[in-house]
């Protein structure tokens, strides 16, 4: 009975267009943000911050970028890992080659160069779609893997091929401990998620969704497919590039091209499918699921094996992860194509009608 919008009248167009039109939603989001910024630092230990929460925040940010392209605009991409790599290496070169550049500006520059690369590899979307576009974006993955592995300038002529950053600071505030890294990544995620949510609710977001639903009809009513598709590639690549910079700078600290392999591209795509295509909230669900499932399997399978007297090897656990991921992808595509976000939406709708049957 506490989740009813009855009586919450809107007296202006601005109020009617709020992101969270129900007061309970607004208060719930504010409570979640307060808990994320205040409660989590007080309760989480160093391992949880470093191994679970920081990767979750960065991957959720990357999933937001992928969802804009795949979920909202309907353009299949298998090159997200390449755009993350471009963002990471561009931010690294900007950071070490421009004396005194702020950390935030270096990370945003990584997103800018990822945007340029995304536009180049987004041009085929003007002529092809579906599987052919997926193959075209896959070329970006292999090209970037080759470039960062063979062209030594990107790695500052490092003999080992790996790069590293240290002594990260923002306005004199050191980003060194797991707690500081968590707060830094959380601030990025909140800002970009809010920007993405407003984009998809605006005119450009409606153009993306029109192209996704039927590009021919969208062109007939005056939407420019070239502008819509390339803008989706640009925005998506920018967000994914910033996430790549955070992944290299904040989470890894030292990395090589293998950190952004094709496995990363598939991982991000799985997050979007499981979390929910065309949903910003689904990006959080998908990232949380992908990050926590391997940890759960690593703990649950050996315990289950000990109960039945069977020793489960590490390789078997790793193979089980792939099988579970594959089965879940098939299940969600068949049973619930809109992912966990749709289940969340259905639950909210039933709560509005409770206790009456639906």
C-alpha positions in Angstrom: 0.0 0.0 0.0 3.0 2.3 0.3 3.8 2.3 -3.4 0.8 4.0 -4.9 1.1 7.1 -7.1 -2.6 7.9 -6.5 -2.9 11.6 -5.4 0.6 12.5 -6.6 -0.7 15.0 -9.1 1.5 16.8 -11.7 0.8 20.5 -12.2 3.4 21.3 -14.9 5.0 19.6 -17.9 8.4 19.7 -16.2 7.0 17.8 -13.2 5.4 15.2 -15.5 8.7 14.6 -17.3 10.8 13.9 -14.2 13.0 10.8 -14.3 11.3 9.4 -11.2 7.6 10.5 -11.3 6.6 8.7 -8.2 7.8 10.2 -4.9 8.7 6.7 -3.5 11.1 6.2 -6.3 12.8 9.5 -5.8 13.3 8.8 -2.1 14.4 5.2 -2.8 17.1 6.4 -5.2 18.3 9.1 -2.8 18.5 6.5 0.0 20.5 4.2 -2.3 22.9 7.0 -3.3 23.3 7.9 0.4 24.1 4.3 1.3 26.5 4.0 -1.7 28.5 7.1 -0.7 28.2 6.8 3.1 27.1 3.3 4.1 29.2 1.2 1.9 32.5 2.8 2.9 31.6 2.2 6.5 30.6 -1.4 6.1 32.7 -2.9 3.2 36.2 -4.3 3.8 39.2 -3.8 1.6 38.7 -7.0 -0.3 35.1 -6.2 -1.2 36.0 -2.7 -2.3 39.0 -3.8 -4.4 37.8 -7.1 -5.9 34.0 -6.6 -6.2 32.7 -3.1 -5.9 35.3 -1.2 -8.0 35.0 -3.7 -10.9 31.3 -3.6 -10.6 31.1 0.2 -10.9 33.5 0.3 -13.9 31.8 -2.5 -15.8 28.4 -1.0 -15.0 29.6 2.3 -16.6 30.9 0.4 -19.7 27.5 -1.5 -19.9 25.7 1.8 -20.0 27.7 2.8 -23.0 27.1 -0.6 -24.7 23.4 -0.5 -23.9 23.0 2.9 -25.6 24.3 1.4 -28.9 22.9 -2.1 -28.7 19.8 -1.7 -26.5 18.5 1.8 -27.5 19.8 2.1 -31.1 19.7 -1.6 -32.1 23.3 -1.7 -33.5 25.0 -4.9 -32.7 28.6 -4.3 -31.5 31.4 -6.8 -30.7 34.1 -4.2 -30.4 33.4 -2.8 -26.9 36.6 -4.2 -25.6 38.5 -2.4 -28.3 36.9 0.9 -27.4 37.8 0.3 -23.7 41.4 -0.3 -24.8 41.5 2.9 -26.9 40.2 4.8 -23.9 42.8 3.3 -21.6 45.8 3.8 -23.9 44.7 7.3 -25.0 44.3 8.4 -21.4 47.7 6.9 -20.5 49.5 8.7 -23.3 47.7 11.9 -22.5 48.6 11.5 -18.9 52.3 10.9 -19.3 53.0 13.1 -22.3 51.2 16.3 -21.2 52.8 17.7 -18.1 50.5 18.4 -15.2 47.2 17.3 -16.9 44.5 16.6 -14.4 43.5 13.0 -14.0 39.8 13.6 -14.8 40.8 15.4 -18.0 43.1 12.6 -19.0 40.3 10.1 -18.6 37.9 12.2 -20.6 40.5 12.5 -23.3 40.5 8.7 -23.5 36.7 8.9 -24.1 37.2 11.5 -26.8 39.7 9.4 -28.8 37.5 6.3 -28.3 34.7 8.4 -29.8 36.8 9.1 -32.9 37.6 5.4 -33.3 34.0 4.5 -32.7 32.9 6.9 -35.4 35.3 5.3 -37.9 34.1 1.8 -37.2 30.5 2.9 -37.0 30.5 4.0 -40.6 29.6 0.5 -41.8 26.4 0.8 -39.8 25.1 3.2 -42.5 25.1 0.3 -45.1 24.9 -2.9 -43.2 23.1 -4.2 -40.1 22.7 -7.3 -37.9 25.4 -10.0 -38.3 27.3 -8.0 -40.9 27.6 -5.1 -38.5 28.7 -7.3 -35.7 31.5 -8.6 -38.0 32.5 -5.1 -38.9 32.8 -4.0 -35.2 34.7 -7.3 -34.5 37.3 -5.9 -37.0 37.8 -3.0 -34.6 38.6 -5.5 -31.8 41.3 -7.3 -33.8 42.8 -4.1 -35.2 43.1 -2.5 -31.8 44.6 -5.7 -30.3 47.2 -5.6 -33.1 47.9 -1.9 -32.9 48.5 -1.8 -29.1 50.6 -4.9 -29.2 52.8 -4.0 -32.2 53.1 -0.2 -32.2 55.4 0.6 -29.3 54.5 4.3 -29.2 51.2 3.5 -27.5 53.0 1.8 -24.7 55.7 4.5 -24.4 58.3 2.0 -25.9 57.9 -0.4 -23.0 60.0 -3.5 -23.6 57.4 -5.8 -21.9 54.5 -4.3 -23.7 52.7 -3.4 -20.4 52.1 0.1 -19.1 51.4 1.3 -15.6 50.3 4.5 -13.8 50.8 5.6 -10.2 50.3 8.5 -7.8 46.8 9.3 -9.1 45.5 12.6 -7.7 42.4 14.7 -8.2 42.7 18.3 -6.9 45.3 17.2 -4.4 43.2 14.2 -3.2 45.0 11.0 -3.6 43.3 8.1 -5.3 45.3 5.2 -3.9 43.4 3.2 -1.4 40.5 0.9 -2.4 38.0 3.2 -0.6 39.3 6.2 -2.5 39.1 4.3 -5.8 35.6 3.2 -5.0 34.3 6.8 -4.3 36.1 8.0 -7.5 34.5 5.4 -9.7 31.1 5.8 -8.0 31.1 9.6 -8.8 31.9 8.8 -12.5 29.1 6.2 -12.7 26.5 8.5 -11.1 27.3 11.4 -13.4 27.4 9.3 -16.6 24.3 7.3 -15.7 22.3 10.5 -15.1 23.5 11.9 -18.4 22.7 8.7 -20.2 19.2 8.5 -18.7 18.4 12.1 -19.8 19.8 11.5 -23.3 17.6 8.4 -23.9 14.6 10.3 -22.6 15.2 13.3 -25.0 14.8 13.8 -28.7 18.1 12.0 -29.6 17.0 9.0 -27.5 13.7 8.8 -29.3 15.6 8.9 -32.6 17.8 6.0 -31.5 14.7 3.9 -30.5 13.0 4.7 -33.8 16.0 3.5 -35.7 16.1 0.4 -33.6 12.4 -0.4 -34.1 12.3 0.3 -37.9 14.9 2.3 -39.6 13.0 2.7 -42.9 9.9 4.1 -41.1 12.1 6.4 -39.1 13.7 7.8 -42.2 10.2 8.3 -43.7 9.1 10.5 -40.8 12.2 12.7 -41.1 14.8 11.0 -38.8 18.2 11.0 -40.4 19.6 7.4 -40.0 23.2 8.6 -40.5 23.0 11.1 -37.7 21.2 8.8 -35.4 23.5 5.8 -35.9 26.7 7.7 -35.7 25.6 9.7 -32.7 24.8 6.4 -30.9 28.3 5.1 -31.8 29.9 8.4 -30.6 28.1 8.5 -27.3 28.5 4.8 -26.7 32.2 4.9 -27.5 32.8 7.9 -25.3 31.3 6.3 -22.2 33.0 2.9 -22.9 36.3 4.7 -23.5 36.1 6.5 -20.1 35.3 3.2 -18.5 38.4 1.7 -20.2 40.5 4.5 -18.7 39.1 3.8 -15.3 39.6 0.1 -15.7 43.3 0.6 -16.5 44.1 3.5 -14.2 42.0 2.8 -11.1 41.3 -1.0 -11.1 44.4 -2.5 -12.7 47.1 0.1 -12.4 49.3 -1.9 -14.7 47.9 -3.6 -17.9 48.6 -4.9 -21.3 46.4 -5.4 -24.4 45.2 -8.7 -23.2 43.2 -6.9 -20.5 40.9 -5.7 -23.2 40.6 -8.8 -25.4 37.5 -10.0 -27.2 36.4 -11.7 -24.0 35.8 -8.3 -22.5 33.6 -7.4 -25.5 31.5 -10.5 -25.0 31.3 -9.9 -21.2 29.9 -6.5 -21.8 27.4 -7.8 -24.3 26.3 -10.5 -21.9 25.8 -7.8 -19.2 23.4 -5.9 -21.4 21.5 -9.0 -22.5 21.1 -10.4 -19.0 20.5 -7.0 -17.4 18.0 -5.8 -20.0 18.3 -4.3 -23.5 17.2 -0.7 -23.6 17.4 -0.1 -19.8 19.9 1.9 -17.8 18.8 0.1 -14.6 19.5 -3.2 -16.4 23.2 -2.2 -16.8 23.5 -2.3 -13.0 21.7 -5.6 -12.7 23.8 -7.2 -15.5 27.1 -5.9 -14.1 26.3 -7.1 -10.6 25.3 -10.5 -12.0 28.4 -10.9 -14.1 30.8 -9.8 -11.2 29.2 -11.9 -8.4 28.3 -15.1 -10.3 32.0 -16.3 -10.6 32.6 -15.5 -6.9 29.4 -17.4 -6.0 30.4 -20.4 -8.1 33.9 -20.5 -6.7 32.5 -20.7 -3.2 29.4 -22.9 -3.9 30.8 -25.6 -6.2 33.7 -26.8 -3.9 31.3 -26.8 -0.9 28.8 -28.8 -2.9 31.5 -31.2 -4.1 32.6 -31.8 -0.5 29.1 -32.7 0.5 28.9 -35.4 -2.1 32.5 -36.5 -1.7 33.7 -35.1 -5.0 36.7 -32.8 -5.5 36.0 -30.1 -8.1 39.0 -28.6 -9.8 39.6 -25.0 -10.6 39.4 -25.8 -14.3 36.0 -27.4 -13.8 34.7 -24.3 -12.0 36.0 -22.1 -14.9 34.2 -24.3 -17.4 31.1 -24.2 -15.3 31.1 -20.4 -15.4 31.0 -20.5 -19.2 28.2 -23.1 -19.3 26.1 -21.1 -16.8 26.7 -17.9 -18.8 25.7 -19.6 -22.0 22.6 -21.2 -20.6 21.5 -17.9 -19.0 22.0 -16.1 -22.3 19.8 -18.6 -24.1 17.2 -18.6 -21.3 16.9 -14.8 -21.2 16.7 -14.5 -25.0 13.9 -17.0 -25.2 11.9 -16.4 -21.9 12.6 -12.8 -21.1 14.4 -10.8 -23.8 14.3 -7.7 -21.7 16.3 -9.2 -19.0 16.4 -8.6 -15.3 15.2 -5.0 -15.7 11.9 -6.3 -17.1 11.5 -8.6 -14.1 12.1 -5.6 -11.8 9.5 -3.6 -13.7 6.9 -6.4 -13.5 7.5 -6.6 -9.7 7.0 -2.8 -9.3 3.8 -3.0 -11.4 2.4 -5.8 -9.2 3.3 -3.9 -6.1 1.3 -1.0 -7.4 -1.8 -3.2 -7.7 -1.3 -5.1 -4.4 -3.3 -6.6 -2.8 -5.6 -6.9 -5.8 -5.0 -9.7 -8.2 -3.4 -9.0 -11.6 
